Amino acid sequence: MCSLFGWRPSVVGGCLAALLIVTQGSHAFAADTEVREFAVTIDDKESGRYRMTIERRDDGTVSMAGQAVVVVKKLGFTVYKYTYSGTEVWKDGKEDRLLGLNSTSNDNGTKFDVNIASDANGLRVRVNGQGRVIRGDVWTTTYWRMAHARFHNQNVPLLDADTGKDYSGRLDYLGTSQLTVAGQNLHCHRFRITGGPYPVDLWYDTHHRLVRQEFTEDGHRTVLNLASIRR
C-alpha cells in the first residue's frame, strides 16, 4: 500500500489536503488559526480522518500541522493502517515557497522520518538519516494550498510529504464546477495532477483552498472531503 500523501503504488492508497470557514463548537482558537477536519473514504466506505491546523504568523509565514489515521478493514479485521503527523512552514505571498517540513509516518509498518529545511542551494532533505539537496520551489503532496500560478498547465516539482521523495508531475486546469462542501454550495476550480502512477484530481475554492481530493488506484476509489472547519 502507499503513503497517504505520496505517489507509491498501493492496493488502496490515499491522499489528503483542505478549505471553507464554518464556525463550529465552543473551542477557542487564535483569530489567525483554522482547524480543518476531513473525512477519508475508500470505495465509498469511511476509512479515516485527517485534521489540519493552519496558522498565519506575523512574520509573513504560514504553517500547516497535519495528523491523519486511516484504517482499512475486511471481514472485521484490520488489513491496513496508516498514520501521519507532519508540519509544513511556507513563506506566504508572491514567493510562496516551502521553508521547512518535518514529518513522521507509519505505512502499515514501514516508517519514515523526514526533515527538510531551506538553504541557499535549495532544500536540504533528510529521510531516515539519509540526506540530499533538491530544488527549492517544490509543491508538497499534501496539496493543502494551491500551487503557484506559474505551475498551472505546466510541469510542477512535487515533494512527497511523508517519504521525502521528489517527483516531476504536471498540473492541468480542468475548469469550474459546483460542489457541496460542509453543507454549502461552492464554486470550485478543478485541477488534475499526472506524472505519477495514477492521476489525482483536486478541487479548490475561490480562495485557493483545497476542498476535495480524489483518485482511483488498482480499481479502488479514494476521496478526501472537507467535513468541518472552525476558528
Secondary structure as UniProt FT lines:
FT   TURN            4..5
FT   TURN            31..32
FT   STRAND          33..42
FT   TURN            43..44
FT   STRAND          45..56
FT   TURN            58..59
FT   STRAND          61..74
FT   TURN            75..76
FT   STRAND          77..91
FT   STRAND          97..107
FT   TURN            108..109
FT   STRAND          110..119
FT   TURN            120..121
FT   STRAND          122..127
FT   TURN            128..129
FT   STRAND          130..134
FT   STRAND          139..140
FT   TURN            141..142
FT   HELIX           149..151
FT   TURN            152..153
FT   STRAND          154..159
FT   TURN            161..163
FT   STRAND          166..181
FT   TURN            182..183
FT   STRAND          184..194
FT   STRAND          200..204
FT   TURN            206..207
FT   STRAND          209..217
FT   TURN            218..219
FT   STRAND          220..230
//
